[in-house]
Amino acid sequence: MCKTFIHECRYTSIEDLLKLENQICFPAYAFSRNLTNLYRPLLAQLDITYPQYLVLMVLWEHQTQTVNQLGEKLYLDTGTLTPLLKRLEQKGLINRIRGKQDERVVMISLTTSGTQLKGKAIHIPIELVKCANVSNDELLQLKALLNKVLGK
């Protein structure tokens, strides 16, 4: 497999595989960091972080989710989600309610304030597109390619 990959990518040696410039992960990492940095000032106006914004977007779409459902949708484990959800609850944006039949299941839903925040957040995707140095078609192609890589 490595020799095929080296041949297809036209690397001259196996050592080329470890050069930063030849990595797929580094531009993906740098892109993710840059994207998060673009979101930061927009989300600061709403007093939320990027991961909190992701949770809220899922809840704006689905209203109520279990912690496990949120984790699956956002590719986050419960150890990462739990403190994030506690902070959203402290801000008055979500409710966390233990299941009546199974107390291990925690249901997450929006409060009125959490629902109202959606109206204030509606401009964020529009502002992000304005910051992109690519066309709308290129953004759609990028999204499709990323979803393909993620198996969606």
N, C-alpha and C positions, 0 to 999 in steps of 0.2 A: 504494500500500500504506500509506504513512504517513497519508494522509487517512482511509482506512478505519480504521486503528488509532486515530487521534485521535477519530474519530466514535464508535467502539465503546467507547472508554474515557471518553468524555465530557470530553475535554480541551478547554479553550476556545481554546488556541493551541498552535502548534508548540513554543513555549518551555516549555510544561508538560512536554514529553517529557524535558527535562533536569533537572527537579526531582528531588532525591533521593527524596522521598516517593512519586514516581510510578514508581520503578524496580522491576523484578522482581529485578535482581541484588543490590540492597542487602539486602533481607530474607533472601535466600538466603545471602548472605555472612555476615550477622549471625547467622543460625541456625546455620550451619556453625561459626563461631567459638564460639558458646555451647555447642553440642553437644560440641565438642572440649574446652572448659573443664570440662564435666561429667565427661568421661572421664578427664581428667588425674589427679585424686587416686586414682581407682580403679586406673588403670594404673600409677601410681607404686608401688603396693603390689606390683606384679609386676615392677617395674624395667624397664618398656617404655614406648615412646611410642605415640601414636595411630597413626601410619603403620606402626610395627612390629606393632601389634595387628592391623591390617588384613591385613598379609602373613601373620601367623600364622593368622588365621581362614581364609584361602584354603588354607593348607597343612593345617590341621586337617580341612578338608573334602576336599581333593584329594591329600593326602600329598606328591606330587612334582609340581613344575611347572618349566618353563623360565622364565628371566627374562622373556622375551617374553610368555609366558602370564600371568605375574603382572602385568606392565605392562598388558596388555589388560583383565584383570579389575578392576584398581584404577585405571585411567585415569592411569597414571604412565609416564613415559619411562624408558629404561634409565639415563640420567644421574642421575635422582632415585633410582631403585631401587638402583643399585650401592652407594653409600655406606650406604644403609639396610640392605642385605643384609650388608655387611661388618660392621656393628655387631651385627647379630643373630648372625652367625657368631662374633664375638669373645665374645659373651655365652654361647656354647655352645648356642644354640637351633636353629640350622640348619646344614646342610652345603651347600657349594657345590662341585659336581663338574663339570668340563669334559667335554663329550661325547667319546667315544672316536673316533667317525667324523668329527665336526666339532667342533673345539676352540672354535669361536666360540659354540657352544651351551653354556650353563651350566645345569645341573640343580640345583634347590633342593629340599632335603628336610629334614624335621624330625629333630633328634637326639632321644634319649630324653628329655632335659630339655625340649625344645620340645614334645614330645607330652604330657609330664606337666603342663606349664603350662596346658594346656586345662582340667584339673580345677580349677585355681585361678581361672581366668577365667570359669567358668560363671556366677558371680553377677553379672557386669558388666551384661549386658543387663537383668536383673531390677532392678538398682539404678537403671539409666537410666530405665526405665519409671516407677519410683516418683517420679523427679524431674520427669517431664513434667506440664505443667499442662493436659493434655487426656486424654480418655477413650481406652480401648483402640481403640474403633471409629474415633476421629479419627486415632489413630496409624496404623492400617491404611489409612485413606483417604489420609493424607499420604504414606505409603510408596508406595501405588499411583499417586498423582499424580506423585511424583518419578520413579518408574520409567517412567511414560508420557513425561514430559519427556525422560528419558534414552534413550527409544526401546527400552525393554526390554519 
